[in-house]
């Protein structure tokens, strides 16, 4: 243990002091930033080396050069794992923002040259994934077939940090309850949620008080970090039903749908989606249950970043579809 500490100490002492801002401007390369992001995404220097088509010794040397340049250790390395330090996380956040701005420059130049091409990176929450997003993507494809949309569907605790550092252009779905100055938010419409089950679920045939039957059911819900989960639990508790007995946590729309269709579990779902599946006969809405608050569905972008032409075209399509849905 003492030997390890002494080695770490020598490594820290040998680190050069940070260069000045002027020196960073002259010596920092976009290649350095892209390499840092690759190491973080791969959590491996060797795999990052493969992405850059260089040898592992060259990659290790490159990382050391970057750390000497900024005067801080950016990654903790072990035999099996690489993880960013506190300084490394700061550097990664900045790297992602700069690379995002460079990508945006390319998109702007393409648009200026007359070719409506580009890529828009979209984060989608469950409240948008089933209706608003696919209809908007269809409209975008009709008007701008050379624009590629890249979709990431997960929970807000993953999407919003990705948006903040420029990994995403826009997040679509339920607006965060707390306003954050890093983001610009626009309300599109309000969406109701309801309780759903498969049509032959015992809850539809059992007699007695519905509230008592609801309090004794199994549920599949998104993770505890999501607003849907929080509001579902708060609604059931406020109605005197107690906290739901969650047997599965998932933010994947199709996983939740298939589980509700195949097992005696309940879930909470946007009303527009529930009506679609109810009309198909694959799900049924539990009538007479507690009333859920309406959720604010909208668009989230970074407050201090200009949108690429591709992102602007996508948002225009979203606003049109939302007005029709609203």
C-alpha positions, -999 to +999 in steps of 0.1 A: +000+000+000+029+024+009+046+016-024+014+023-044+010+056-026+046+067-033+042+059-070+010+079-072+027+107-053+056+107-077+032+108-106+014+138-092+047+156-085+060+150-120+029+166-136+038+199-152+020+230-140-009+241-162-002+263-192-017+297-197-048+304-217-027+318-245-006+286-246-037+265-246-050+284-276-017+278-294-011+242-284-045+226-278-057+206-308-092+193-317-075+159-321-066+160-284-103+167-274-116+140-297-092+115-282-102+124-246-138+118-255-129+085-271-111+073-240-141+083-219-166+065-241-145+034-245-132+035-209-101+020-224-069+035-238-064+005-261-099+007-276-095+045-280-063+038-298-081+014-322-107+042-330-078+066-338-059+039-358-028+043-336-008+019-314-015+016-277+019+030-267+012+060-290-022+065-274-007+063-239+019+089-249-008+111-265-028+110-232+003+119-213+010+149-236-025+162-230-022+158-192+011+176-193-004+204-213-033+210-189-012+203-158-036+177-143-042+140-143-074+135-164-079+097-161-073+071-133-059+040-150-059+005-138-053-028-156-089-033-164-106+001-162-101+038-171-122+065-154-121+103-155-108+123-125-126+154-113-102+174-136-109+150-164-146+154-161-142+192-165-119+187-195-144+162-210-174+186-206-154+213-223-142+190-251-177+179-259-190+214-260-161+225-284-166+195-306-203+201-308-197+237-318-173+225-346-199+201-358-224+229-358-200+250-379-199+222-405-237+220-405-240+258-410-216+258-439-234+229-456-267+248-453-251+279-466-238+261-497-274+252-506-275+216-496-301+208-469-281+181-453-268+173-418-276+154-387-298+162-358-292+143-325-325+139-306-331+126-271-366+113-266-386+105-234-414+080-233-440+108-234-428+117-269-415+085-283-448+070-292-466+098-311-449+132-313-415+119-323-424+095-350-449+119-366-423+147-365-396+125-380-419+115-408-425+151-416-388+159-415-380+131-438-406+142-464-392+177-465-355+171-460-346+135-470-309+143-468-311+151-431-303+122-408-319+120-374-301+101-346-324+090-317-315+083-281-345+070-261-339+068-223-347+088-191-342+125-184-314+119-159-293+106-189-306+128-217-303+162-200-266+159-190-259+147-226-278+178-239-258+201-216-224+190-230-236+190-267-240+153-272-276+160-282-292+189-300-326+186-285-346+166-260-383+159-266-409+149-241-420+158-206-404+191-194-384+190-162-402+202-131-372+224-122-361+251-145-324+251-152-306+282-167-285+259-189-316+249-209-342+267-230-376+250-227-408+255-248-441+240-238-460+224-267-491+208-250-502+190-219-506+153-218-527+132-195-516+098-181-538+069-172-535+033-158-534+004-183-536-033-182-542-062-206-579-066-215-583-099-195-565-086-164-583-098-132-588-062-122-616-058-148-635-089-135-630-086-098-658-072-077-655-048-048-639-015-044-615-005-073-593+015-049-587-016-028-580-037-059-555-012-073-536-011-041-529-048-044-515-049-079-481-054-094-467-026-115-441-020-142-428+016-141-399+037-153-369+040-129-372+061-097-352+089-113-379+097-138-408+122-135-433+095-146-423+073-117-424+101-092-458+114-103-473+079-105-463+072-069-474+106-057-508+102-074-514+067-060-503+078-025-525+109-026-555+088-035-549+066-004-537+036-024-502+035-010-470+032-030-472+009-060-456-026-057-431-023-086-420-057-099-401-043-129-384-010-137-379-001-173-378+030-195-381+010-227-416+015-242-418-018-260-405-038-230-432-022-207-458-028-234-451-064-238-449-070-201-483-054-195-498-075-224-484-108-212-487-106-174-510-094-146-492-060-141-504-025-144-485+005-158-490+043-163-491+055-199-498+087-219-535+088-227-530+093-264-509+061-265-533+042-243-562+051-266-542+038-296-536+004-281-571+002-266-585+007-301-563-022-313-576-044-284-541-050-271-545-029-239-574-016-218-576+016-197-585+012-160-615+035-156-624+051-123-589+052-109-571+082-095-567+113-118-532+119-129-519+155-132-514+167-168-477+166-179-461+194-198-447+181-231-422+202-249-388+209-264-355+213-244-324+228-260-292+244-246-297+280-237-263+293-249-260+274-281-273+281-316-292+253-333-279+237-364-300+240-396-309+204-393-321+209-357-341+239-366-359+220-394-367+192-369-380+215-343-402+232-369-417+198-378-422+191-341-441+223-335-464+217-364-472+181-353-477+193-317-501+220-328-522+193-346-520+170-316-529+198-292 
